Amino acid sequence: MCASQFAAARASTRSEPARPPLPPRRHRRRINTGPPPAPAPRSLVCLLAGPTIIINMVTQIGINGFGRIGRLVLRASLANPEVAVVAINDPFIDLEYMSYLLRYDSTHGMFKGDIKIEDGKLVVDGHAITVYNSMKPAEIQWGAAGAHYVVESTGVFLSVEKAGLHFQGGAKKVIVSAPSPDAPMFVMGVNHDKYDPKTMNVVSNASCTTNCLAPLAKVINDEFGIESTSTRRLQLP
């Protein structure tokens, strides 16, 4: 027996039995896995917006206080198709200075998008934003600008009573960007599932320190337990 015949005979002895052919496509059974799960909210604003995430409607928000946090909220909104900033209030900053501060940020870098001032509005990447300069939250016309969710980032109106003054201008929900003396506080990924839309109209997104520490502490505590801890914060400008 030559080498080629030997190899062919050896392969034939090792060949697997032929698999039965698949049934025609129309006879295959389809497994119904149900509808895909709704995407988890990526921010506290999206959490408060509730069903608007599922039906792909844009949640329109207003920002009170265009300082460090207010500008970061605007930058983050431009990268999130689920939200849009439609109004900004700051009594201490005019339009020219707003444009300058948004463009140049020594910590987060220069804003690469388009910034213009047209018809008394701040236009960012083609989105026109109504600008107010009111000292009193009750006088800000959020409803006229279409802002139903307000980010209170002045660091002044922290209580439920003071932040609730935004309701007089048309706001429906208020998210305070700092710890509040009496509003419920939430950190995404830690306790956001405790939010009750029926009873909570003013909530706090806690502090920057809490948002940095709480998610990590939750993982460690859930997996191993924490008896005591000591933390140190380095505050950068």
N, CA, C and O of each residue as an XYZ file, in Angstrom:
948
protein
N       0.867     -1.199      0.000
C       0.000      0.000      0.000
C       0.891      1.233      0.000
O       1.777      1.377      0.843
N       0.645      2.115     -0.954
C       1.467      3.318     -1.020
C       1.060      4.287      0.078
O       0.034      4.119      0.738
N       1.891      5.305      0.254
C       1.656      6.261      1.335
C       0.328      6.985      1.169
O      -0.375      7.217      2.153
N      -0.028      7.348     -0.066
C      -1.268      8.088     -0.284
C      -2.479      7.222      0.015
O      -3.458      7.711      0.579
N      -2.435      5.953     -0.348
C      -3.548      5.056     -0.051
C      -3.678      4.817      1.444
O      -4.784      4.713      1.973
N      -2.526      4.730      2.124
C      -2.541      4.514      3.565
C      -3.170      5.722      4.287
O      -3.962      5.552      5.214
N      -2.813      6.927      3.858
C      -3.355      8.140      4.464
C      -4.856      8.240      4.235
O      -5.596      8.640      5.134
N      -5.311      7.880      3.035
C      -6.739      7.937      2.736
C      -7.504      6.936      3.580
O      -8.585      7.241      4.086
N      -6.932      5.709      3.738
C      -7.608      4.702      4.545
C      -7.667      5.114      6.000
O      -8.670      4.876      6.672
N      -6.606      5.729      6.494
C      -6.567      6.159      7.892
C      -7.580      7.274      8.148
O      -8.244      7.293      9.185
N      -7.693      8.203      7.196
C      -8.644      9.294      7.346
C     -10.074      8.789      7.330
O     -10.930      9.314      8.042
N     -10.335      7.766      6.514
C     -11.702      7.243      6.429
C     -12.126      6.584      7.724
O     -13.304      6.615      8.081
N     -11.161      5.977      8.445
C     -11.503      5.324      9.711
C     -11.774      6.334     10.816
O     -12.454      6.015     11.792
N     -11.243      7.569     10.676
C     -11.428      8.593     11.695
C     -12.559      9.580     11.365
O     -12.897     10.439     12.179
N     -13.119      9.451     10.207
C     -14.148     10.418      9.818
C     -15.381     10.277     10.696
O     -15.793      9.167     11.033
N     -15.969     11.423     11.066
C     -17.157     11.423     11.908
C     -18.385     11.121     11.066
O     -18.405     11.396      9.867
N     -19.403     10.560     11.690
C     -20.629     10.311     10.940
C     -21.245     11.625     10.477
O     -21.167     12.645     11.162
N     -21.841     11.576      9.333
C     -22.410     12.794      8.754
C     -23.523     13.340      9.637
O     -24.358     12.578     10.124
N     -23.544     14.661      9.850
C     -24.579     15.294     10.648
C     -25.846     15.455      9.825
O     -25.780     15.714      8.623
N     -26.993     15.304     10.462
C     -28.240     15.487      9.715
C     -28.370     16.934      9.267
O     -27.970     17.844      9.993
N     -28.912     17.152      8.106
C     -29.036     18.529      7.604
C     -30.028     19.325      8.452
O     -30.955     18.776      9.047
N     -29.796     20.646      8.487
C     -30.709     21.517      9.211
C     -32.060     21.543      8.508
O     -32.124     21.464      7.281
N     -33.141     21.654      9.279
C     -34.455     21.735      8.648
C     -34.567     23.023      7.851
O     -33.836     23.980      8.103
N     -35.477     23.049      6.894
C     -35.671     24.293      6.130
C     -35.937     25.464      7.066
O     -36.477     25.278      8.156
N     -35.564     26.658      6.650
C     -35.635     27.833      7.511
C     -37.050     28.094      8.024
O     -37.235     28.560      9.148
N     -38.044     27.791      7.191
C     -39.413     28.084      7.615
C     -39.886     27.158      8.721
O     -40.889     27.441      9.377
N     -39.174     26.045      8.941
C     -39.578     25.106      9.971
C     -38.789     25.277     11.268
O     -39.078     24.629     12.274
N     -37.799     26.148     11.232
C     -37.011     26.315     12.445
C     -37.830     27.031     13.508
O     -38.657     27.890     13.203
N     -37.590     26.666     14.744
C     -38.327     27.243     15.856
C     -37.657     28.536     16.288
O     -36.446     28.583     16.507
N     -38.439     29.558     16.404
C     -37.916     30.851     16.841
C     -38.131     31.013     18.341
O     -39.243     30.842     18.841
N     -37.061     31.344     19.047
C     -37.146     31.545     20.486
C     -37.477     32.998     20.758
O     -36.763     33.896     20.310
N     -38.551     33.234     21.487
C     -38.976     34.583     21.817
C     -38.305     35.020     23.117
O     -38.637     34.530     24.196
N     -37.384     35.924     23.002
C     -36.659     36.412     24.182
C     -37.297     37.659     24.769
O     -36.813     38.178     25.775
N     -38.363     38.149     24.170
C     -39.022     39.337     24.700
C     -38.340     40.610     24.237
O     -37.297     40.553     23.586
N     -38.907     41.741     24.559
C     -38.318     43.014     24.129
C     -37.000     43.275     24.836
O     -36.807     42.815     25.962
N     -36.087     44.004     24.202
C     -34.809     44.314     24.852
C     -35.033     45.207     26.057
O     -35.961     46.016     26.061
N     -34.197     45.075     27.084
C     -34.369     45.905     28.281
C     -34.122     47.369     27.970
O     -33.324     47.703     27.094
N     -34.808     48.235     28.689
C     -34.609     49.676     28.510
C     -33.222     50.064     28.991
O     -32.750     49.525     29.992
N     -32.556     50.985     28.305
C     -31.218     51.388     28.735
C     -31.254     52.066     30.086
O     -32.196     52.791     30.408
N     -30.213     51.823     30.880
C     -30.135     52.447     32.204
C     -29.850     53.927     32.050
O     -29.095     54.306     31.156
N     -30.428     54.786     32.893
C     -30.155     56.217     32.799
C     -28.692     56.497     33.085
O     -28.093     55.886     33.970
N     -28.118     57.431     32.326
C     -26.698     57.719     32.469
C     -26.430     58.930     33.347
O     -25.269     59.231     33.622
N     -27.442     59.622     33.788
C     -27.240     60.767     34.650
C     -28.473     60.974     35.505
O     -29.522     60.377     35.258
N     -28.340     61.829     36.519
C     -29.482     62.086     37.387
C     -30.582     62.816     36.635
O     -31.762     62.605     36.915
N     -30.217     63.675     35.679
C     -31.225     64.359     34.886
C     -32.039     63.350     34.092
O     -33.264     63.449     34.033
N     -31.357     62.364     33.474
C     -32.066     61.337     32.721
C     -32.933     60.493     33.643
O     -34.016     60.061     33.250
N     -32.471     60.253     34.861
C     -33.265     59.472     35.812
C     -34.559     60.193     36.136
O     -35.619     59.567     36.153
N     -34.502     61.483     36.393
C     -35.701     62.245     36.705
C     -36.616     62.352     35.504
O     -37.833     62.457     35.659
N     -36.045     62.328     34.299
C     -36.869     62.426     33.098
C     -37.722     61.188     32.883
O     -38.762     61.256     32.228
N     -37.291     60.054     33.430
C     -38.085     58.831     33.383
C     -38.337     58.334     31.980
O     -37.379     58.092     31.246
N     -39.613     58.167     31.563
C     -39.944     57.521     30.291
C     -39.429     58.241     29.064
O     -39.438     57.659     27.979
N     -38.976     59.488     29.185
C     -38.493     60.185     28.003
C     -37.287     59.501     27.400
O     -37.016     59.663     26.210
N     -36.550     58.731     28.203
C     -35.396     58.009     27.677
C     -35.850     56.930     26.708
O     -35.245     56.744     25.652
N     -36.903     56.225     27.059
C     -37.350     55.089     26.280
C     -37.916     55.524     24.938
O     -37.696     54.851     23.931
N     -38.642     56.640     24.906
C     -39.278     57.050     23.664
C     -38.421     58.057     22.895
O     -38.887     58.679     21.940
N     -37.160     58.210     23.321
C     -36.175     58.988     22.590
C     -36.549     60.462     22.447
O     -36.180     61.095     21.458
N     -37.269     61.011     23.409
C     -37.514     62.441     23.416
C     -36.366     63.134     24.137
O     -35.801     62.590     25.086
N     -36.029     64.323     23.690
C     -34.939     65.074     24.294
C     -35.447     65.770     25.550
O     -36.455     66.475     25.508
N     -34.759     65.575     26.653
C     -35.101     66.240     27.908
C     -34.450     67.621     27.922
O     -33.227     67.731     27.843
N     -35.256     68.664     28.022
C     -34.765     70.035     27.971
C     -34.529     70.548     29.381
O     -35.416     70.509     30.234
N     -33.321     71.027     29.606
C     -32.943     71.448     30.950
C     -32.443     72.891     30.941
O     -32.025     73.427     29.914
N     -32.502     73.494     32.123
C     -31.952     74.820     32.333
C     -30.865     74.765     33.387
O     -30.865     73.882     34.245
N     -29.947     75.702     33.321
C     -28.830     75.756     34.271
C     -28.875     77.091     34.994
O     -28.856     78.143     34.355
N     -28.934     77.061     36.316
C     -28.868     78.287     37.105
C     -27.490     78.373     37.742
O     -27.170     77.621     38.663
N     -26.683     79.294     37.245
C     -25.303     79.436     37.719
C     -24.344     78.852     36.704
O     -24.202     77.633     36.607
N     -23.676     79.725     35.939
C     -22.787     79.252     34.864
C     -21.336     79.288     35.322
O     -20.461     79.791     34.618
N     -21.095     78.743     36.519
C     -19.730     78.623     37.014
C     -19.105     77.308     36.567
O     -19.437     76.782     35.505
N     -18.198     76.780     37.386
C     -17.474     75.554     37.014
C     -18.421     74.396     36.729
O     -18.307     73.734     35.698
N     -19.361     74.153     37.648
C     -20.257     73.015     37.472
C     -21.258     73.282     36.352
O     -21.543     72.389     35.554
N     -21.785     74.484     36.285
C     -22.735     74.800     35.229
C     -22.153     74.608     33.843
O     -22.831     74.100     32.950
N     -20.909     75.006     33.652
C     -20.275     74.844     32.337
C     -20.004     73.372     32.031
O     -20.105     72.945     30.881
N     -19.662     72.600     33.058
C     -19.454     71.168     32.841
C     -20.760     70.463     32.490
O     -20.765     69.525     31.693
N     -21.871     70.911     33.083
C     -23.171     70.343     32.729
C     -23.471     70.605     31.255
O     -23.943     69.716     30.546
N     -23.199     71.810     30.801
C     -23.428     72.133     29.393
C     -22.538     71.285     28.489
O     -23.008     70.747     27.486
N     -21.269     71.163     28.831
C     -20.372     70.336     28.013
C     -20.852     68.886     27.959
O     -20.847     68.261     26.898
N     -21.265     68.359     29.110
C     -21.727     66.969     29.140
C     -23.003     66.795     28.326
O     -23.188     65.767     27.676
N     -23.879     67.790     28.356
C     -25.137     67.674     27.615
C     -24.899     67.613     26.115
O     -25.652     66.960     25.393
N     -23.863     68.285     25.642
C     -23.578     68.288     24.207
C     -23.128     66.920     23.713
O     -23.216     66.628     22.520
N     -22.650     66.085     24.621
C     -22.228     64.734     24.255
C     -23.315     63.697     24.520
O     -23.100     62.506     24.298
N     -24.477     64.138     24.990
C     -25.557     63.225     25.334
C     -26.795     63.582     24.517
O     -27.389     64.635     24.750
N     -27.202     62.744     23.574
C     -28.361     63.074     22.732
C     -29.683     63.050     23.472
O     -30.703     63.462     22.919
N     -29.691     62.578     24.711
C     -30.941     62.477     25.456
C     -31.321     63.770     26.168
O     -32.454     63.904     26.629
N     -30.400     64.723     26.265
C     -30.679     65.982     26.955
C     -30.204     67.155     26.113
O     -29.334     67.011     25.255
N     -30.788     68.316     26.372
C     -30.371     69.546     25.693
C     -30.569     70.721     26.632
O     -31.638     70.877     27.221
N     -29.551     71.540     26.773
C     -29.661     72.762     27.566
C     -30.337     73.825     26.711
O     -29.858     74.149     25.624
N     -31.445     74.365     27.198
C     -32.192     75.366     26.434
C     -32.173     76.730     27.107
O     -32.568     77.720     26.492
N     -31.720     76.806     28.363
C     -31.690     78.089     29.062
C     -30.600     78.099     30.117
O     -30.330     77.083     30.757
N     -29.975     79.260     30.292
C     -28.946     79.468     31.319
C     -29.257     80.778     32.028
O     -29.577     81.778     31.385
N     -29.162     80.769     33.350
C     -29.318     82.005     34.120
C     -28.060     82.264     34.942
O     -27.582     81.386     35.660
N     -27.542     83.455     34.829
C     -26.429     83.885     35.677
C     -26.420     85.403     35.703
O     -26.189     86.032     34.670
N     -26.669     86.007     36.862
C     -26.753     87.466     36.931
C     -25.415     88.180     36.895
O     -25.370     89.405     36.787
N     -24.318     87.427     36.983
C     -23.006     88.059     37.085
C     -22.157     87.918     35.815
O     -21.045     88.442     35.762
N     -22.665     87.221     34.799
C     -21.876     86.960     33.600
C     -22.678     87.381     32.365
O     -23.807     86.929     32.176
N     -22.099     88.240     31.529
C     -22.789     88.607     30.297
C     -22.476     87.579     29.202
O     -21.681     86.662     29.406
N     -23.106     87.748     28.058
C     -22.963     86.762     26.979
C     -21.523     86.623     26.499
O     -21.056     85.511     26.254
N     -20.831     87.723     26.365
C     -19.448     87.670     25.880
C     -18.567     86.861     26.832
O     -17.748     86.049     26.403
N     -18.752     87.098     28.133
C     -17.931     86.393     29.111
C     -18.343     84.927     29.206
O     -17.497     84.059     29.422
N     -19.651     84.641     29.043
C     -20.095     83.247     28.995
C     -19.391     82.498     27.875
O     -18.898     81.386     28.062
N     -19.353     83.124     26.715
C     -18.708     82.508     25.556
C     -17.229     82.250     25.824
O     -16.698     81.194     25.479
N     -16.573     83.228     26.442
C     -15.142     83.090     26.739
C     -14.885     81.955     27.738
O     -13.999     81.128     27.525
N     -15.664     81.919     28.829
C     -15.450     80.898     29.851
C     -15.750     79.490     29.331
O     -15.102     78.522     29.729
N     -16.736     79.387     28.440
C     -17.047     78.076     27.867
C     -15.945     77.622     26.915
O     -15.618     76.437     26.851
N     -15.383     78.565     26.185
C     -14.344     78.218     25.204
C     -13.044     77.796     25.876
O     -12.423     76.818     25.460
N     -12.625     78.526     26.915
C     -11.318     78.289     27.514
C     -11.474     77.748     28.934
O     -12.043     78.409     29.802
N     -10.966     76.556     29.154
C     -11.026     75.914     30.460
C      -9.651     75.323     30.758
O      -9.211     74.394     30.081
N      -8.973     75.862     31.774
C      -7.602     75.438     32.062
C      -7.530     74.008     32.570
O      -6.476     73.377     32.491
N      -8.641     73.486     33.094
C      -8.650     72.110     33.603
C      -9.090     71.113     32.544
O      -8.451     70.075     32.366
N     -10.167     71.412     31.845
C     -10.756     70.453     30.904
C     -10.401     70.739     29.451
O     -10.827     70.016     28.551
N      -9.644     71.764     29.227
C      -9.176     72.036     27.875
C     -10.111     72.936     27.095
O     -11.222     73.235     27.533
N      -9.648     73.361     25.939
C     -10.431     74.257     25.096
C     -11.618     73.523     24.481
O     -11.499     72.378     24.044
N     -12.752     74.194     24.455
C     -13.940     73.637     23.822
C     -13.756     73.695     22.311
O     -13.482     74.758     21.752
N     -13.906     72.559     21.658
C     -13.608     72.461     20.233
C     -14.798     72.790     19.342
O     -14.648     72.927     18.128
N     -15.973     72.918     19.938
C     -17.158     73.166     19.127
C     -17.302     74.617     18.710
O     -16.404     75.436     18.908
N     -18.444     74.913     18.131
C     -18.729     76.249     17.618
C     -19.522     77.046     18.653
O     -20.523     76.555     19.176
N     -19.090     78.248     18.946
C     -19.769     79.119     19.899
C     -20.016     80.468     19.229
O     -19.095     81.109     18.722
N     -21.285     80.880     19.240
C     -21.643     82.165     18.648
C     -22.659     82.879     19.548
O     -23.280     82.273     20.421
N     -22.801     84.160     19.310
C     -23.840     84.950     19.976
C     -24.742     85.512     18.897
O     -24.299     86.281     18.044
N     -26.021     85.121     18.937
C     -26.972     85.550     17.927
C     -28.301     85.915     18.580
O     -28.855     85.136     19.356
N     -28.798     87.083     18.267
C     -30.110     87.534     18.745
C     -30.235     87.435     20.263
O     -31.288     87.068     20.784
N     -29.162     87.761     20.961
C     -29.198     87.748     22.422
C     -29.163     86.365     23.029
O     -29.447     86.208     24.216
N     -28.818     85.346     22.235
C     -28.743     83.978     22.738
C     -27.338     83.421     22.541
O     -26.594     83.861     21.664
N     -26.995     82.455     23.369
C     -25.735     81.740     23.237
C     -25.977     80.530     22.349
O     -26.770     79.655     22.695
N     -25.309     80.475     21.223
C     -25.511     79.390     20.264
C     -24.277     78.493     20.296
O     -23.178     78.913     19.935
N     -24.477     77.252     20.735
C     -23.374     76.302     20.880
C     -23.639     75.102     19.981
O     -24.629     74.390     20.146
N     -22.745     74.894     19.039
C     -22.904     73.798     18.068
C     -24.279     73.818     17.415
O     -24.893     72.773     17.201
N     -24.749     75.006     17.104
C     -26.023     75.151     16.421
C     -27.241     75.163     17.316
O     -28.352     75.380     16.832
N     -27.065     74.933     18.638
C     -28.178     74.924     19.585
C     -28.297     76.295     20.253
O     -27.386     76.734     20.954
N     -29.429     76.965     20.029
C     -29.648     78.286     20.618
C     -30.098     78.137     22.068
O     -31.027     77.385     22.363
N     -29.433     78.857     22.970
C     -29.710     78.777     24.400
C     -30.146     80.151     24.894
O     -29.418     81.133     24.750
N     -31.337     80.210     25.475
C     -31.839     81.459     26.055
C     -31.042     81.803     27.311
O     -30.773     80.931     28.137
N     -30.674     83.045     27.452
C     -29.856     83.487     28.585
C     -30.624     84.501     29.413
O     -31.157     85.480     28.889
N     -30.671     84.250     30.716
C     -31.303     85.170     31.671
C     -30.243     85.709     32.627
O     -29.180     85.115     32.802
N     -30.560     86.850     33.240
C     -29.639     87.461     34.205
C     -30.394     87.880     35.454
O     -30.307     89.031     35.882
N     -31.130     86.954     36.036
C     -31.970     87.253     37.192
C     -31.292     86.821     38.487
O     -30.642     85.777     38.546
N     -31.452     87.628     39.506
C     -30.913     87.297     40.822
C     -31.844     86.363     41.596
O     -31.387     85.608     42.453
N     -33.148     86.409     41.301
C     -34.141     85.653     42.052
C     -34.638     84.458     41.239
O     -35.107     84.633     40.114
N     -34.542     83.253     41.788
C     -34.991     82.058     41.056
C     -36.446     82.124     40.622
O     -36.792     81.611     39.558
N     -37.296     82.736     41.415
C     -38.720     82.791     41.092
C     -39.001     83.616     39.838
O     -40.066     83.476     39.237
N     -38.065     84.471     39.436
C     -38.282     85.352     38.298
C     -37.739     84.777     36.990
O     -37.926     85.377     35.931
N     -37.074     83.633     37.046
C     -36.490     83.052     35.836
C     -37.573     82.302     35.066
O     -38.211     81.402     35.611
N     -37.780     82.663     33.817
C     -38.856     82.086     33.009
C     -38.404     80.783     32.328
O     -38.225     80.725     31.111
N     -38.229     79.759     33.141
C     -37.804     78.463     32.603
C     -38.845     77.890     31.639
O     -38.507     77.352     30.585
N     -40.103     78.015     32.020
C     -41.156     77.449     31.185
C     -41.207     78.071     29.806
O     -41.447     77.374     28.820
N     -40.984     79.381     29.723
C     -41.003     80.056     28.427
C     -39.900     79.552     27.513
O     -40.053     79.545     26.292
N     -38.790     79.131     28.102
C     -37.671     78.608     27.305
C     -37.801     77.109     27.051
O     -37.019     76.541     26.289
N     -38.786     76.462     27.688
C     -38.980     75.022     27.506
C     -38.160     74.168     28.436
O     -38.026     72.965     28.212
N     -37.601     74.768     29.486
C     -36.776     74.010     30.438
C     -37.641     73.536     31.593
O     -38.091     74.338     32.412
N     -37.870     72.245     31.655
C     -38.679     71.674     32.736
C     -37.820     71.078     33.852
O     -38.311     70.853     34.959
N     -36.551     70.822     33.571
C     -35.627     70.278     34.560
C     -34.504     71.288     34.741
O     -33.833     71.655     33.777
N     -34.298     71.738     35.977
C     -33.328     72.799     36.240
C     -32.197     72.263     37.101
O     -32.428     71.632     38.132
N     -30.978     72.523     36.666
C     -29.792     72.211     37.456
C     -29.425     73.457     38.254
O     -28.996     74.463     37.689
N     -29.595     73.382     39.559
C     -29.290     74.506     40.454
C     -27.826     74.394     40.868
O     -27.484     73.633     41.773
N     -26.967     75.159     40.197
C     -25.526     75.032     40.423
C     -24.886     76.330     40.886
O     -23.713     76.583     40.612
N     -25.659     77.155     41.589
C     -25.073     78.380     42.145
C     -24.382     78.125     43.476
O     -23.500     78.887     43.872
N     -24.775     77.054     44.173
C     -24.263     76.797     45.504
C     -24.954     77.625     46.567
O     -24.526     77.628     47.721
N     -26.026     78.336     46.197
C     -26.727     79.224     47.122
C     -28.087     78.663     47.522
O     -28.432     78.652     48.704
N     -28.855     78.200     46.552
C     -30.227     77.758     46.804
C     -30.233     76.241     47.003
O     -30.541     75.481     46.085
N     -29.886     75.817     48.223
C     -29.642     74.399     48.488
C     -30.817     73.673     49.122
O     -30.954     72.463     48.945
N     -31.647     74.365     49.841
C     -32.757     73.709     50.535
C     -33.917     73.468     49.585
O     -33.972     74.034     48.493
N     -34.841     72.621     50.017
C     -36.025     72.347     49.207
C     -36.829     73.622     48.996
O     -37.353     73.857     47.907
N     -36.927     74.441     50.029
C     -37.698     75.670     49.919
C     -37.073     76.639     48.924
O     -37.770     77.182     48.066
N     -35.774     76.858     49.030
C     -35.122     77.827     48.154
C     -35.018     77.315     46.719
O     -35.272     78.063     45.775
N     -34.648     76.052     46.550
C     -34.576     75.494     45.197
C     -35.959     75.390     44.571
O     -36.102     75.458     43.351
N     -36.971     75.225     45.409
C     -38.332     75.124     44.913
C     -38.860     76.415     44.320
O     -39.905     76.402     43.669
N     -38.170     77.536     44.524
C     -38.584     78.792     43.912
C     -38.545     78.724     42.388
O     -39.218     79.505     41.715
N     -37.765     77.800     41.842
C     -37.703     77.641     40.385
C     -39.045     77.179     39.814
O     -39.317     77.388     38.631
N     -39.862     76.572     40.621
C     -41.165     76.105     40.142
C     -42.051     77.263     39.701
O     -42.903     77.103     38.828
N     -41.846     78.437     40.311
C     -42.672     79.593     39.959
C     -42.406     80.068     38.535
O     -43.242     80.741     37.933
N     -41.239     79.715     38.000
C     -40.914     80.098     36.625
C     -41.205     79.016     35.610
O     -40.915     79.184     34.426
N     -41.773     77.903     36.054
C     -42.148     76.854     35.107
C     -41.369     75.567     35.215
O     -41.654     74.618     34.486
N     -40.386     75.503     36.107
C     -39.628     74.257     36.276
C     -40.507     73.190     36.923
O     -41.387     73.500     37.726
N     -40.257     71.928     36.563
C     -40.993     70.796     37.129
C     -40.146     70.010     38.130
O     -40.668     69.484     39.113
N     -38.847     69.932     37.877
C     -37.921     69.216     38.745
C     -36.659     70.055     38.900
O     -36.266     70.769     37.978
N     -36.024     69.967     40.069
C     -34.786     70.711     40.319
C     -33.748     69.755     40.879
O     -34.017     69.013     41.823
N     -32.554     69.779     40.288
C     -31.425     68.975     40.763
C     -30.369     69.932     41.313
O     -29.797     70.730     40.570
N     -30.122     69.849     42.596
C     -29.121     70.700     43.241
C     -27.760     70.028     43.104
O     -27.618     68.835     43.374
N     -26.763     70.800     42.682
C     -25.443     70.222     42.403
C     -24.527     70.191     43.615
O     -23.318     70.011     43.471
N     -25.084     70.364     44.802
C     -24.294     70.361     46.032
C     -25.110     69.681     47.127
O     -26.310     69.472     46.951
N     -24.490     69.333     48.249
C     -25.256     68.749     49.358
C     -26.352     69.689     49.829
O     -26.152     70.902     49.900
N     -27.499     69.132     50.147
C     -28.649     69.914     50.590
C     -28.948     69.608     52.048
O     -28.758     68.475     52.491
N     -29.413     70.603     52.806
C     -29.738     70.337     54.210
C     -30.982     69.479     54.406
O     -31.143     68.862     55.458
N     -31.875     69.429     53.397
C     -33.104     68.661     53.597
C     -33.592     67.909     52.359
O     -34.507     67.094     52.480
N     -33.031     68.143     51.189
C     -33.463     67.418     49.995
C     -32.819     66.031     49.958
O     -31.684     65.873     50.406
N     -33.522     65.024     49.432
C     -32.909     63.694     49.308
C     -31.721     63.741     48.351
O     -31.773     64.408     47.317
N     -30.653     63.031     48.703
C     -29.425     63.050     47.910
C     -29.220     61.715     47.215
O     -29.464     60.654     47.789
N     -28.761     61.785     45.952
C     -28.560     60.584     45.152
C     -27.213     60.637     44.444
O     -26.749     61.694     44.016
N     -26.602     59.460     44.337
C     -25.381     59.294     43.565
C     -25.651     58.174     42.570
O     -26.046     57.074     42.954
N     -25.435     58.459     41.285
C     -25.691     57.452     40.261
C     -24.809     56.228     40.485
O     -23.603     56.339     40.707
N     -25.446     55.055     40.422
C     -24.729     53.812     40.647
C     -24.677     53.386     42.089
O     -24.186     52.299     42.394
N     -25.177     54.225     42.998
C     -25.141     53.911     44.426
C     -26.558     53.782     44.987
O     -26.928     52.732     45.511
N     -27.345     54.849     44.874
C     -28.696     54.792     45.435
C     -29.740     55.449     44.542
O     -30.823     55.792     45.017
N     -29.436     55.632     43.251
C     -30.383     56.306     42.362
C     -31.692     55.537     42.207
O     -32.707     56.115     41.819
N     -31.677     54.223     42.511
C     -32.894     53.432     42.384
C     -33.911     53.760     43.486
O     -35.043     53.280     43.439
N     -33.523     54.559     44.460
C     -34.434     54.954     45.534
C     -35.245     56.200     45.186
O     -36.091     56.631     45.969
N     -34.993     56.769     44.035
C     -35.701     57.984     43.639
C     -37.175     57.694     43.382
O     -37.515     56.746     42.674
N     -38.050     58.521     43.965
C     -39.490     58.385     43.807
C     -40.016     59.608     43.053
O     -40.100     60.690     43.635
N     -40.371     59.463     41.781
C     -40.802     60.631     40.997
C     -42.110     61.240     41.471
O     -42.411     62.385     41.132
N     -42.892     60.505     42.243
C     -44.178     61.017     42.700
C     -44.047     61.979     43.873
O     -44.901     62.843     44.070
N     -42.990     61.831     44.644
C     -42.866     62.643     45.859
C     -41.620     63.521     45.881
O     -41.525     64.407     46.731
N     -40.681     63.313     44.998
C     -39.411     64.031     45.028
C     -39.280     64.941     43.810
O     -39.024     64.473     42.700
N     -39.456     66.232     44.023
C     -39.318     67.206     42.950
C     -38.035     68.020     43.059
O     -37.575     68.601     42.076
N     -37.460     68.059     44.256
C     -36.156     68.691     44.466
C     -35.229     67.636     45.042
O     -35.502     67.082     46.107
N     -34.148     67.357     44.354
C     -33.183     66.364     44.825
C     -31.779     66.945     44.721
O     -31.537     67.912     43.999
N     -30.871     66.336     45.452
C     -29.479     66.749     45.427
C     -28.635     65.652     44.795
O     -28.839     64.465     45.050
N     -27.685     66.068     43.970
C     -26.732     65.128     43.376
C     -25.488     64.983     44.242
O     -24.452     64.504     43.782
N     -25.601     65.403     45.505
C     -24.528     65.293     46.505
C     -23.334     66.149     46.096
O     -23.446     67.013     45.227
N     -22.198     65.902     46.726
C     -21.010     66.725     46.479
C     -20.075     66.039     45.501
O     -20.254     64.865     45.179
N     -19.076     66.774     45.029
C     -18.079     66.187     44.136
C     -17.292     65.099     44.858
O     -16.948     64.076     44.267
N     -17.008     65.327     46.140
C     -16.291     64.313     46.930
C     -17.106     63.037     47.047
O     -16.574     61.938     46.892
N     -18.399     63.180     47.319
C     -19.264     62.009     47.457
C     -19.350     61.232     46.154
O     -19.318     60.001     46.162
N     -19.460     61.937     45.036
C     -19.561     61.250     43.748
C     -18.280     60.518     43.380
O     -18.318     59.537     42.638
N     -17.154     60.982     43.889
C     -15.888     60.278     43.645
C     -15.732     59.075     44.572
O     -15.239     58.025     44.160
N     -16.153     59.235     45.819
C     -15.884     58.216     46.829
C     -16.970     57.151     46.933
O     -16.663     55.969     47.083
N     -18.239     57.558     46.855
C     -19.342     56.637     47.137
C     -19.391     55.418     46.217
O     -19.586     54.309     46.716
N     -19.222     55.564     44.889
C     -19.278     54.355     44.043
C     -18.215     53.322     44.402
O     -18.493     52.124     44.435
N     -16.996     53.791     44.672
C     -15.927     52.870     45.053
C     -16.203     52.247     46.416
O     -16.023     51.043     46.604
N     -16.643     53.077     47.372
C     -16.927     52.562     48.712
C     -18.068     51.550     48.688
O     -18.057     50.585     49.452
N     -19.050     51.763     47.820
C     -20.175     50.828     47.734
C     -19.712     49.448     47.277
O     -20.137     48.431     47.823
N     -18.834     49.420     46.267
C     -18.335     48.131     45.770
C     -17.565     47.401     46.869
O     -17.772     46.207     47.089
N     -16.680     48.120     47.556
C     -15.888     47.490     48.613
C     -16.775     47.016     49.756
O     -16.589     45.919     50.284
N     -17.745     47.852     50.137
C     -18.624     47.488     51.243
C     -19.526     46.307     50.883
O     -19.760     45.429     51.714
N     -20.030     46.281     49.655
C     -20.904     45.181     49.240
C     -20.154     43.855     49.168
O     -20.708     42.803     49.486
N     -18.912     43.909     48.754
C     -18.151     42.676     48.558
C     -17.411     42.230     49.811
O     -17.305     41.031     50.073
N     -16.901     43.175     50.583
C     -16.043     42.810     51.707
C     -16.499     43.392     53.045
O     -16.222     42.818     54.098
N     -17.195     44.527     53.008
C     -17.614     45.196     54.232
C     -16.605     46.242     54.670
O     -15.398     46.026     54.565
N     -17.089     47.366     55.157
C     -16.238     48.440     55.672
C     -16.624     48.718     57.116
O     -17.784     49.013     57.405
N     -15.663     48.627     58.020
C     -15.922     48.925     59.427
C     -15.708     50.399     59.724
O     -16.500     51.004     60.446
N     -14.659     50.980     59.186
C     -14.403     52.406     59.361
C     -13.489     52.863     58.226
O     -12.801     52.053     57.604
N     -13.492     54.156     57.969
C     -12.665     54.671     56.883
C     -12.259     56.111     57.175
O     -12.947     56.828     57.901
N     -11.156     56.514     56.613
C     -10.691     57.891     56.709
C     -10.281     58.326     55.313
O      -9.475     57.663     54.660
N     -10.832     59.431     54.862
C     -10.551     59.896     53.500
C      -9.981     61.294     53.546
O     -10.188     62.037     54.505
N      -9.267     61.640     52.502
C      -8.693     62.982     52.373
C      -8.990     63.502     50.981
O      -8.809     62.791     49.993
N      -9.445     64.740     50.902
C      -9.808     65.340     49.630
C      -8.781     66.385     49.234
O      -8.363     67.208     50.048
N      -8.383     66.339     47.975
C      -7.505     67.362     47.414
C      -8.331     68.214     46.462
O      -8.696     67.749     45.382
N      -8.629     69.441     46.837
C      -9.464     70.319     46.044
C      -8.607     71.087     45.061
O      -7.726     71.853     45.452
N      -8.872     70.877     43.775
C      -8.138     71.580     42.723
C      -8.979     72.724     42.196
O     -10.207     72.648     42.250
N      -8.362     73.782     41.689
C      -9.120     74.926     41.158
C      -9.843     74.549     39.884
O     -10.531     75.383     39.295
